[in-house]
Amino acid sequence: MRTLITTKGAALDDPGEKAIAARLKVCHEDGFWLDIQAPGEEDLKILEKVFGFHHLTIEDIQHQDQRPKLEEYAGYTFIVIFTAKLAADGEIQFQEHHMFVSKDYLVTVHDDPAEILVTLADRVKRSPELTKGNPGFLTYLVIDDLVDSLFPLLESLDDRIDTLEDRILADATPELLGQINQYKRQVIELRKFIGAQRDLFQRLITHSIDVRGEELTLYWRDVHDHLIRQYETVDSLRDLLTGAMDIYLSTVSNRLNNTMKALTVIASLFLPLTFLTGFFGMNFLYLTANLEPSTASFWIGVGIMVFSVVIQFYFFKRRGWL
């Protein structure tokens, strides 16, 4: 699926090879943005034959699984950046975006549907003045929207981790421990991609790509600032997850301590009772001859047992063990 939009807001839905080649001939007068979703053999042929992109960049599109990077070729710059979203099962799904940036045009290629780019395309159609008639500024708009799309994801993760901490305090179950490890793995992976993209845009600040029109270094600096904020947020989320793990371990340890305290109190109460019953249960002649004939001795023994339990309760309460 191909969509072509000029800097003046004109749009072509699913343009063919000839239409793209014709638009490419006049791109110095009216720059354009070509977006390709789920590229097929025909799309790859257009990229290689019509635009003349290097075969290594075409291989990157075919194989995917790249890392965020910026590579300069003759006449254009090849950029790979990532966006991410939360799936229904709570896993983070990363989406890879390939960009061919020239001073007169922009080509974006991605496998999965990108609602962000569809929304931006509609905005440019309705308000072409957003591009300032400059393909370079249009490139900035696309990159800025892709980078900013990570903020809602980070906010959602923050809310989920806060909810997870509350659930741990209420009842620390092994299921919650699994969720902590799941979020921790996702945050580490997210941190890796955002860190790489932050370094990529650091290069753009010191060495801007070849674009037509006004200097865009200030705008790249703004994108870089957003990535720094995202990176710091990810670090904060990692610290929150470490704190959640500490809360989980403390909660489990306190619960174990309370259980052991209850068992210790029960064992302590039965200790003197066991001693008394064991002592008077011995079959010595003296004990059987003197204790069996007397009914009062039975009640004295019971009273001693009750008294020992009461004394222990009083002692435990005074010490604060109960």
Secondary structure, 3 states (H helix, E strand, C coil): CEEEEECCCCEEECCCHHHHHHHHHCCCCCCEEEEEECCCHHHHHHHHHHCCCCHHHHHHHHHCCCCCEEEEECCEEEEEEEEEEECCCCCEEEEEEEEEECCCEEEEEECCCCHHHHHHHHHHHHCHHHHCCCHHHHHHHHHHHHHHCHHHHHHHHHHHHHHHHHHHHHCCCHHHHHHHHHHHHHHHHHHHHHHHHHHHHHHHHHCCCCCCCCCCHHHHHHHHHHHHHHHHHHHHHHHHHHHHHHHHHHHHHHHHHHHHHHHHHHHHHHHHHHHHHHHHCCCCHHHHHHHCCCHHHHHHHHHHHHHHHHHHHHHHHHHCCC
